[in-house]
C-alpha cells in the first residue's frame, strides 16, 4: 500500500557498500565470506589496547571512484572520527567513521541527489540461537568478529525519493553502477550491499518534513520495496487515527509483514563524535585523483545514452545499460552479427530484452546455452525473411535447451520460411479465401482486421512457415486492394 492522494512519502536512503579490498579497513586481516567464526582477526580489529589503525589505501581509491561516478565534490582533505556507542558487536566501543569532513560531498545519480559519501569500518556480526538453534549445546548469542573492520562506503542520499517503487529502481541503478566500477561485488545476499531507508510522510503540497523513522538493513530489492510500503501505510494509519509518528529505528520482518521497534533514533550528538587521534587526515593528491579517473569504466548512464545514439529505443537502452550482463551480451551479439552500417539494430535489442529474457529470467545470458553469435544469426534469419518470427521462437527454445547453430536447427526441423516468388503461397491463399468467404468480403469492405482469419488459415497449412507480410500482400492483390 502506498500513500493516498492526501499524503506523500519523503524517503532518503543510506546505502552501505562493502568494498572489494583484500584486507580490512584499518588492519591487515584478510577479507572473506563464510570462513569459520573468529578466524580472520587481529589485535587491531579486535580493539585490543596498544594497537594502532592504518587506513587502507585501496579503500580510499575506491571511495574516490564512487565520488567521481556520482559527480560528487572530492574533498582535498578529509578526516576519520570516532563514532561512540556500546554494543556487543563493537569491540572498541566506537566505530571509526567520517563525520563533518567526509571524502565526498554532493552529486547525483539519476533523479536522486547525493548528500555525501564517506568511508568507515563495519561492525562484527551477532549470531543468535533460539529454540530452533543451539550453540555449544545451549541457547546463546555469540559474536563473530570476522566481519569487524570490513571497509565500507556509506552513500547517503537527499530525501528525493517519493515511492517504494522509485527506491527500488534507484537502488538497482546504483548497484549496477557500483558493479561496473568494480569497487564491490554488491552481493546483497552476502551483505555486501545493505540499505536503510529514512521515511516520513506529509500532506501533499506541504514543503515541511514529517517525523522520520529508519528501516534498517534491508538486503534485497523486494524486501526494500515491501518494507517501505509497509512503513508508509503504518504512518498513514497513525496520522489518520490522530496519533503521531515517533522518531525511531525499525525492523521489517518480510515473513510476517510486521514492523517492530529496535530503538529510539539517535542523533549525531548521541554518538559524541571526535576526530580519531590515531589516524592522520586523508589528503587527496593529484596522483590519487588521476589514478581514480584512469580506473573509471563506462557507467550505466553513459552506456544508456550511447545505445540510444545507435538507434535503440529508450526503454531497451535502459534495460541493457542497467543490467550489465544483458548489455554485455547484446554488444557481443551485435559485434558477432556485424550488421551493415545504417542497418536497424532494434530487432536484435528486442530479441535480447524480450524473447531471451523471458527464457533465462534473471540469470546471466552469457552463461546460457545461447551464444551471442547464435542469437545474432537467428535474428539475421528473421530479418532476411528466411524464418518467421513464430518459428524463430521455436528455434530459440531449442537453443536455450541444447545450444547449437540456428541454421542447422531450422534445416533439421524444416522450419524455413516460404516466400511467394515460386507461387507456393498463391494456391494456399486461394484456398484460404474460399474457406473464409465472409472474411474475404469484410476485407473488400475495408475491414482489414478480418485478414487475420486468412493468414491464420495459411499458417496452419504451412505449419507457421509462411511469411505473414507476404501472405498479406498476396491477399490484397487478389482482392484488388
Backbone torsions as a table, in degrees:
resi	resn	phi	psi	omega
1	UNK	NA	134.1	177.4
2	UNK	-110.3	172.4	-179.1
3	UNK	-63.8	144.0	177.9
4	UNK	-78.2	-175.4	-178.4
5	UNK	-64.4	-18.3	-177.2
6	UNK	-81.2	-23.1	-179.0
7	UNK	-128.3	153.9	170.6
8	UNK	-129.9	142.1	177.4
9	UNK	-78.2	150.3	171.3
10	UNK	-127.4	117.7	-169.5
11	UNK	-129.2	131.7	170.3
12	UNK	-119.9	147.1	-175.7
13	UNK	-115.9	144.4	172.3
14	UNK	-123.3	117.7	-174.4
15	UNK	-115.1	125.7	176.6
16	UNK	-100.7	121.8	-176.6
17	UNK	-114.2	118.8	176.0
18	UNK	-77.1	121.8	-175.6
19	UNK	-81.9	143.6	-174.3
20	UNK	-86.9	57.1	173.0
21	UNK	-87.5	167.1	178.4
22	UNK	-83.2	-25.7	-176.7
23	UNK	-128.2	172.6	-176.8
24	UNK	-71.7	175.7	-171.5
25	UNK	-68.2	-39.1	-173.4
26	UNK	-128.8	15.9	176.2
27	UNK	-150.8	180.0	-176.1
28	UNK	-96.6	11.2	179.6
29	UNK	-66.6	140.0	-179.8
30	UNK	-70.3	151.4	174.5
31	UNK	-99.6	134.8	177.3
32	UNK	-159.2	158.5	178.3
33	UNK	-116.7	132.1	175.6
34	UNK	88.8	8.6	177.1
35	UNK	-74.1	159.4	176.9
36	UNK	-55.4	144.6	-175.7
37	UNK	-56.3	139.8	172.2
38	UNK	59.0	35.6	176.4
39	UNK	-107.8	-12.6	-179.6
40	UNK	-115.5	68.0	-176.2
41	UNK	-138.9	164.2	175.7
42	UNK	-152.7	172.3	179.9
43	UNK	-56.8	-32.7	-177.9
44	UNK	-69.2	-51.1	-177.6
45	UNK	-76.0	-14.1	172.9
46	UNK	-87.2	-6.0	175.8
47	UNK	73.5	29.9	-179.3
48	UNK	-74.7	148.5	-178.1
49	UNK	-59.5	144.5	175.2
50	UNK	87.4	-0.2	179.9
51	UNK	-92.0	153.5	-179.5
52	UNK	-125.0	129.3	177.4
53	UNK	-78.1	157.9	172.9
54	UNK	-141.3	127.3	-173.0
55	UNK	-67.3	140.7	179.4
56	UNK	-78.4	114.1	-177.1
57	UNK	-64.0	-34.8	180.0
58	UNK	-66.5	-37.6	178.0
59	UNK	-63.9	-40.1	177.7
60	UNK	-65.4	-40.6	176.2
61	UNK	-58.4	-46.1	178.4
62	UNK	-64.1	-38.4	177.8
63	UNK	-61.3	-39.9	177.4
64	UNK	-65.8	-39.0	177.4
65	UNK	-62.6	-42.1	177.6
66	UNK	-61.5	-43.6	178.5
67	UNK	-60.4	-42.0	177.7
68	UNK	-63.1	-42.8	-178.7
69	UNK	-64.4	-31.4	-178.0
70	UNK	-93.7	1.5	-179.5
71	UNK	69.0	30.7	-177.4
72	UNK	-81.2	162.5	169.9
73	UNK	-84.2	121.7	-177.4
74	UNK	-90.0	125.6	-174.5
75	UNK	-72.8	131.2	174.4
76	UNK	-66.7	-23.5	178.9
77	UNK	-144.8	127.5	175.8
78	UNK	-136.2	156.4	-176.7
79	UNK	-131.8	157.0	175.8
80	UNK	-96.0	146.5	178.8
81	UNK	-122.5	161.4	169.1
82	UNK	-94.6	124.7	177.1
83	UNK	-104.9	107.3	-168.7
84	UNK	-90.9	121.8	167.2
85	UNK	-160.4	157.0	-172.9
86	UNK	-113.5	118.3	-179.3
87	UNK	-153.3	148.0	-174.0
88	UNK	-57.6	-26.7	-177.0
89	UNK	-88.4	9.7	-178.4
90	UNK	-123.0	90.3	-169.7
91	UNK	-63.5	-31.8	-178.0
92	UNK	-78.7	-18.0	-172.3
93	UNK	84.6	3.3	175.0
94	UNK	-154.3	158.9	176.5
95	UNK	-112.7	135.7	174.3
96	UNK	-82.4	118.4	-176.5
97	UNK	-141.2	-166.0	174.3
98	UNK	-125.6	145.0	-174.3
99	UNK	-120.4	-91.3	-172.6
100	UNK	-93.1	-2.7	175.0
101	UNK	-130.8	70.1	-177.2
102	UNK	-76.2	170.0	-179.0
103	UNK	-67.8	-36.8	-175.4
104	UNK	-136.0	141.3	175.3
105	UNK	-128.7	147.2	173.5
106	UNK	68.7	-168.2	-178.1
107	UNK	111.3	-177.8	-178.4
108	UNK	-161.5	144.7	172.4
109	UNK	-133.8	120.1	-174.7
110	UNK	61.6	-128.8	-178.6
111	UNK	-102.3	17.0	-178.8
112	UNK	-119.1	126.9	178.1
113	UNK	-80.4	149.4	178.0
114	UNK	-99.3	133.1	176.4
115	UNK	-85.0	-48.6	-178.2
116	UNK	-165.6	160.7	170.3
117	UNK	-131.7	124.8	178.1
118	UNK	-134.3	162.3	-178.7
119	UNK	-102.7	149.5	178.2
120	UNK	-163.5	176.5	176.2
121	UNK	-104.6	149.1	177.9
122	UNK	-82.3	157.4	174.0
123	UNK	-81.9	174.1	174.8
124	UNK	-76.4	-169.7	-175.8
125	UNK	-124.8	127.5	174.5
126	UNK	-86.7	134.1	177.2
127	UNK	-115.7	115.5	-177.1
128	UNK	-102.2	137.7	175.2
129	UNK	-122.2	120.7	178.7
130	UNK	-108.3	-148.3	-177.1
131	UNK	-65.2	-24.6	-177.9
132	UNK	-91.0	-6.9	179.4
133	UNK	-148.5	144.1	-176.9
134	UNK	-131.0	141.3	178.6
135	UNK	-113.4	125.7	-178.8
136	UNK	53.8	34.6	172.9
137	UNK	84.8	1.8	-179.8
138	UNK	-147.3	162.0	175.7
139	UNK	-64.7	134.6	-176.5
140	UNK	-163.8	165.7	167.7
141	UNK	-125.7	130.4	-179.0
142	UNK	-126.3	165.0	-178.7
143	UNK	-114.3	127.6	173.1
144	UNK	-101.3	112.4	-175.2
145	UNK	-87.3	4.2	179.8
146	UNK	-57.4	-40.7	-176.6
147	UNK	-77.3	-22.6	-177.3
148	UNK	-58.5	126.4	-178.9
149	UNK	94.6	-1.2	177.6
150	UNK	-60.5	135.1	-178.8
151	UNK	-73.0	131.9	179.3
152	UNK	-125.3	147.0	163.7
153	UNK	-110.7	124.6	177.0
154	UNK	-102.1	122.4	179.8
155	UNK	-105.8	119.5	-177.1
156	UNK	-112.9	125.4	-179.9
157	UNK	-94.5	164.7	167.2
158	UNK	-76.3	162.6	-178.7
159	UNK	-77.1	63.4	-174.6
160	UNK	-99.1	-8.0	-175.4
161	UNK	-86.3	137.1	-174.3
162	UNK	-119.3	4.2	176.9
163	UNK	-160.5	161.1	177.4
164	UNK	-65.2	-37.2	179.5
165	UNK	-64.3	-40.4	178.0
166	UNK	-65.3	-38.4	177.8
167	UNK	-60.5	-44.0	179.9
168	UNK	-65.6	-44.3	-178.8
169	UNK	-63.3	-42.6	-178.0
170	UNK	-68.5	-39.7	179.0
171	UNK	-64.8	-33.4	175.7
172	UNK	-62.2	-44.5	178.0
173	UNK	-63.4	-42.5	179.7
174	UNK	-62.6	-44.3	-179.0
175	UNK	-61.9	-42.3	178.0
176	UNK	-62.3	-41.2	179.5
177	UNK	-62.6	-45.7	-179.4
178	UNK	-65.9	-37.3	178.2
179	UNK	-66.0	-41.1	177.7
180	UNK	-62.8	-37.3	178.7
181	UNK	-65.6	-28.5	-177.7
182	UNK	79.8	17.8	-177.9
183	UNK	-87.8	-13.6	-178.2
184	UNK	-159.3	152.7	173.6
185	UNK	-81.6	-6.8	177.5
186	UNK	42.7	39.6	178.4
187	UNK	-82.5	104.5	-175.4
188	UNK	-68.8	-30.9	-179.4
189	UNK	-66.0	-31.7	-180.0
190	UNK	-95.6	5.3	176.2
191	UNK	84.3	11.6	179.7
192	UNK	-72.6	-17.9	175.5
193	UNK	-136.8	115.4	179.6
194	UNK	-127.2	144.7	-174.9
195	UNK	-127.3	132.1	169.3
196	UNK	-108.2	146.5	179.6
197	UNK	-124.3	125.5	173.3
198	UNK	-95.0	119.5	-168.4
199	UNK	-126.0	132.6	169.4
200	UNK	-143.0	164.9	174.2
201	UNK	-129.3	157.2	179.9
202	UNK	-150.0	158.7	176.8
203	UNK	-60.2	141.0	177.7
204	UNK	-58.4	132.1	-178.5
205	UNK	97.8	-17.8	179.7
206	UNK	-79.7	147.6	175.7
207	UNK	-105.2	-9.5	178.8
208	UNK	-75.3	148.0	178.5
209	UNK	-91.2	139.3	176.3
210	UNK	-81.1	178.2	176.5
211	UNK	-70.6	130.6	-175.1
212	UNK	-100.4	151.6	170.2
213	UNK	-120.8	163.6	-178.4
214	UNK	-123.7	122.5	172.6
215	UNK	-92.2	124.6	-171.3
216	UNK	-97.8	144.4	163.3
217	UNK	51.5	56.0	174.6
218	UNK	-89.1	122.4	-169.5
219	UNK	-115.8	28.6	169.3
220	UNK	-155.3	155.1	-179.0
221	UNK	-63.1	-42.4	-178.8
222	UNK	-66.4	-40.7	177.9
223	UNK	-59.9	-45.2	179.4
224	UNK	-60.3	-49.4	-176.7
225	UNK	-63.9	-44.3	-179.6
226	UNK	-66.6	-41.3	-179.1
227	UNK	-64.8	-44.3	179.5
228	UNK	-63.5	-44.7	178.5
229	UNK	-60.7	-40.7	-179.6
230	UNK	-65.6	-39.0	-179.1
231	UNK	-72.1	-36.7	175.0
232	UNK	-59.9	-45.7	179.7
233	UNK	-63.4	-40.1	179.6
234	UNK	-63.4	-44.1	-179.5
235	UNK	-66.3	-38.6	176.7
236	UNK	-59.3	-47.1	-179.3
237	UNK	-60.2	-41.8	178.3
238	UNK	-59.8	-50.0	-175.8
239	UNK	-67.8	-37.0	-178.9
240	UNK	-69.2	-27.1	-179.3
241	UNK	-89.2	4.7	178.6
242	UNK	90.5	3.3	178.7
243	UNK	-84.9	-172.3	178.2
244	UNK	-139.5	153.6	-178.0
245	UNK	-83.2	133.7	177.4
246	UNK	-99.3	135.2	177.9
247	UNK	-72.6	114.9	-177.0
248	UNK	-158.1	167.0	176.2
249	UNK	-98.2	132.6	-170.8
250	UNK	-123.3	161.0	174.5
251	UNK	-124.5	132.6	176.1
252	UNK	-106.0	124.4	178.2
253	UNK	-94.4	109.1	-176.1
254	UNK	-67.1	-18.3	-178.8
255	UNK	-81.1	-40.6	-178.0
256	UNK	-100.6	-9.9	-175.8
257	UNK	65.4	17.7	-178.3
258	UNK	-93.4	146.4	174.6
259	UNK	-111.7	127.3	-179.4
260	UNK	-126.3	154.3	-178.5
261	UNK	-82.4	135.7	175.1
262	UNK	-97.6	-47.1	-179.4
263	UNK	-170.0	167.9	174.6
264	UNK	-69.0	146.8	-176.7
265	UNK	-73.3	124.3	-178.6
266	UNK	-77.8	152.0	169.8
267	UNK	-103.8	170.1	-177.1
268	UNK	-58.5	-38.3	-177.3
269	UNK	-67.9	-22.2	178.6
270	UNK	-65.0	-25.4	-177.0
271	UNK	-88.9	-7.9	178.1
272	UNK	47.8	55.3	179.4
273	UNK	-59.4	140.6	165.2
274	UNK	-152.6	154.4	-175.6
275	UNK	-57.1	139.1	177.9
276	UNK	-68.7	113.4	-174.3
277	UNK	-72.9	-16.1	-176.2
278	UNK	-95.6	3.3	-179.9
279	UNK	-126.8	134.7	177.0
280	UNK	-78.0	158.0	176.3
281	UNK	-60.7	153.7	175.6
282	UNK	-89.3	116.4	176.4
283	UNK	-102.1	117.4	-177.0
284	UNK	-83.9	106.6	-176.9
285	UNK	-84.9	166.3	176.0
286	UNK	-61.6	-36.1	179.5
287	UNK	-65.2	-39.4	178.3
288	UNK	-65.0	-42.1	179.0
289	UNK	-65.3	-42.3	-179.8
290	UNK	-62.8	-41.0	179.3
291	UNK	-65.1	-39.6	178.9
292	UNK	-66.0	-42.7	179.9
293	UNK	-66.2	-38.6	-179.1
294	UNK	-66.1	-25.9	-178.3
295	UNK	-86.9	-3.7	-174.8
296	UNK	-74.4	125.1	174.5
297	UNK	-87.9	-177.8	171.2
298	UNK	-71.1	127.9	-176.3
299	UNK	-94.0	161.9	-175.7
300	UNK	-53.6	-42.4	-178.7
301	UNK	-62.7	-41.3	178.7
302	UNK	-68.8	-38.2	178.8
303	UNK	-65.0	-41.5	178.2
304	UNK	-58.8	-45.0	-180.0
305	UNK	-64.9	-41.4	-179.6
306	UNK	-65.8	-41.9	-180.0
307	UNK	-64.3	-38.4	176.7
308	UNK	-63.9	-35.2	179.5
309	UNK	-66.5	-20.2	177.2
310	UNK	-82.3	-6.9	179.5
311	UNK	105.4	13.1	179.0
312	UNK	-89.4	143.6	-178.2
313	UNK	-63.0	157.2	-178.6
314	UNK	-60.3	-41.4	-178.5
315	UNK	-65.1	-44.4	179.7
316	UNK	-67.3	-41.3	-179.7
317	UNK	-61.3	-40.9	178.8
318	UNK	-64.9	-44.8	-179.4
319	UNK	-62.2	-41.9	-178.9
320	UNK	-70.8	-34.2	-179.0
321	UNK	-78.3	-35.5	-175.9
322	UNK	-82.0	-23.0	173.1
323	UNK	-106.7	95.0	-171.7
324	UNK	-52.6	-47.1	-176.8
325	UNK	-64.7	-32.0	178.3
326	UNK	-70.2	-43.1	177.8
327	UNK	-63.5	-40.3	178.3
328	UNK	-63.3	-40.8	179.0
329	UNK	-63.4	-46.1	-179.3
330	UNK	-60.0	-45.1	-176.8
331	UNK	-68.1	-32.4	175.0
332	UNK	-67.2	-40.2	177.7
333	UNK	-66.4	-38.6	178.9
334	UNK	-63.0	-43.4	179.0
335	UNK	-66.5	-38.3	-179.6
336	UNK	-69.0	-34.6	-179.4
337	UNK	-73.7	-26.0	178.8
338	UNK	46.2	57.7	-176.9
339	UNK	-67.4	150.8	176.6
340	UNK	-61.0	153.7	178.4
341	UNK	-57.9	130.5	179.3
342	UNK	89.0	-7.8	178.8
343	UNK	-69.5	142.4	-179.6
344	UNK	-67.7	135.3	179.3
345	UNK	-111.7	-0.3	177.5
346	UNK	-59.4	-39.5	178.1
347	UNK	-56.4	-40.8	178.1
348	UNK	-64.0	-42.2	177.3
349	UNK	-60.7	-40.0	179.2
350	UNK	-62.2	-43.6	-178.6
351	UNK	-66.4	-37.1	178.6
352	UNK	-70.5	-50.5	-172.8
353	UNK	-73.9	-27.6	-175.6
354	UNK	-107.6	-70.1	-172.7
355	UNK	-65.3	-45.2	-179.1
356	UNK	-69.5	-43.7	-179.3
357	UNK	-62.5	-36.4	178.0
358	UNK	-61.4	-26.6	-176.4
359	UNK	-94.5	-30.6	-177.8
360	UNK	-106.1	-10.7	177.0
361	UNK	63.9	-132.8	-177.9
362	UNK	-84.8	-2.2	-179.6
363	UNK	-70.0	156.1	176.7
364	UNK	-69.7	117.8	-178.6
365	UNK	-63.5	-23.4	178.8
366	UNK	-67.2	-19.1	178.2
367	UNK	-93.8	0.6	-178.7
368	UNK	-83.6	175.0	178.2
369	UNK	-74.8	-14.5	-176.6
370	UNK	-90.4	108.1	177.9
371	UNK	-74.7	153.1	176.3
372	UNK	-54.9	-38.9	179.9
373	UNK	-64.4	-38.1	179.5
374	UNK	-65.6	-42.8	179.5
375	UNK	-66.3	-40.1	178.2
376	UNK	-60.3	-41.0	179.6
377	UNK	-66.7	-39.2	178.6
378	UNK	-63.4	-46.1	179.3
379	UNK	-64.4	-35.2	177.0
380	UNK	-62.9	-39.7	177.5
381	UNK	-61.9	-39.1	177.6
382	UNK	-67.8	-43.8	-179.1
383	UNK	-63.3	-33.4	179.2
384	UNK	-82.8	1.7	-178.4
385	UNK	61.4	25.5	174.1
386	UNK	-86.8	-7.6	-177.6
387	UNK	-152.3	134.0	177.7
388	UNK	-76.7	159.8	-179.0
389	UNK	-61.1	-44.1	-177.9
390	UNK	-62.8	-41.6	179.1
391	UNK	-73.8	-29.6	175.9
392	UNK	-62.3	-35.7	178.0
393	UNK	-67.6	-33.2	174.8
394	UNK	-65.5	-40.4	178.2
395	UNK	-64.6	-40.5	179.3
396	UNK	-62.5	-39.4	176.0
397	UNK	-57.3	-42.4	-179.8
398	UNK	-68.1	-38.5	178.5
399	UNK	-64.0	-42.1	179.0
400	UNK	-61.6	-39.3	-177.4
401	UNK	-75.6	-43.8	-169.6
402	UNK	-128.0	-8.0	-174.2
403	UNK	71.7	-164.3	177.1
404	UNK	113.5	-169.1	-177.2
405	UNK	-102.8	124.7	-177.3
406	UNK	-56.5	-43.3	-177.8
407	UNK	-62.8	-39.0	179.1
408	UNK	-66.6	-37.5	178.4
409	UNK	-67.0	-41.8	177.8
410	UNK	-59.8	-43.7	-179.1
411	UNK	-66.0	-45.0	-176.9
412	UNK	-65.4	-36.2	-176.8
413	UNK	-95.6	-2.3	179.6
414	UNK	62.8	46.5	-174.6
415	UNK	-102.7	3.2	-176.4
416	UNK	-58.7	145.8	-177.1
417	UNK	-70.2	150.1	176.5
418	UNK	-104.0	123.3	176.6
419	UNK	-90.5	-173.2	-179.1
420	UNK	-110.1	-2.5	-174.7
421	UNK	-65.9	-29.4	-177.2
422	UNK	-97.3	18.1	177.5
423	UNK	62.2	16.9	177.8
424	UNK	-67.9	-37.8	-175.3
425	UNK	-81.1	-25.1	-175.6
426	UNK	-54.6	-53.6	-179.6
427	UNK	-65.1	-30.0	178.7
428	UNK	-69.3	-37.0	176.8
429	UNK	-68.6	-39.9	176.6
430	UNK	-57.7	-44.4	-179.3
431	UNK	-65.5	-38.5	-179.7
432	UNK	-66.7	-39.6	178.3
433	UNK	-66.0	-38.9	179.8
434	UNK	-68.4	-37.2	-178.2
435	UNK	-78.1	-15.8	-177.8
436	UNK	-129.9	58.0	-175.1
437	UNK	-60.4	-37.9	179.7
438	UNK	-62.6	-43.2	179.3
439	UNK	-64.6	-39.4	179.3
440	UNK	-61.7	-40.8	179.8
441	UNK	-66.1	-39.5	178.5
442	UNK	-63.5	-38.0	179.4
443	UNK	-64.6	-43.7	177.9
444	UNK	-59.2	-31.1	-178.4
445	UNK	-83.2	-0.1	176.5
446	UNK	103.3	0.6	179.1
447	UNK	-90.1	88.3	-174.8
448	UNK	-72.5	-14.4	177.0
449	UNK	-61.3	-28.2	-177.5
450	UNK	-68.4	-13.0	-178.8
451	UNK	-66.5	-17.1	178.9
452	UNK	-58.8	-35.6	179.9
453	UNK	-66.3	-38.8	-180.0
454	UNK	-68.2	-47.3	-179.4
455	UNK	-63.0	-42.1	178.9
456	UNK	-59.6	-40.5	179.2
457	UNK	-61.0	-47.0	-178.9
458	UNK	-64.8	-41.0	-179.8
459	UNK	-62.3	-39.1	178.8
460	UNK	-64.5	-40.5	-178.4
461	UNK	-69.1	-30.8	-176.7
462	UNK	-101.3	5.9	-177.9
463	UNK	55.8	40.8	175.4
464	UNK	79.7	7.0	-175.7
465	UNK	-86.0	-15.3	-178.5
466	UNK	-73.1	144.7	176.5
467	UNK	-83.7	119.3	-175.3
468	UNK	-59.6	-38.9	179.6
469	UNK	-65.2	-38.6	179.4
470	UNK	-69.1	-39.1	176.8
471	UNK	-61.8	-43.3	178.6
472	UNK	-59.7	-42.8	-180.0
473	UNK	-62.1	-43.6	-178.7
474	UNK	-65.8	-41.0	178.7
475	UNK	-60.3	-47.8	-179.3
476	UNK	-61.1	-39.6	180.0
477	UNK	-65.9	-44.1	-176.6
478	UNK	-69.6	-27.9	-180.0
479	UNK	-94.2	6.1	175.3
480	UNK	70.2	31.8	-179.3
481	UNK	-100.0	NA	NA
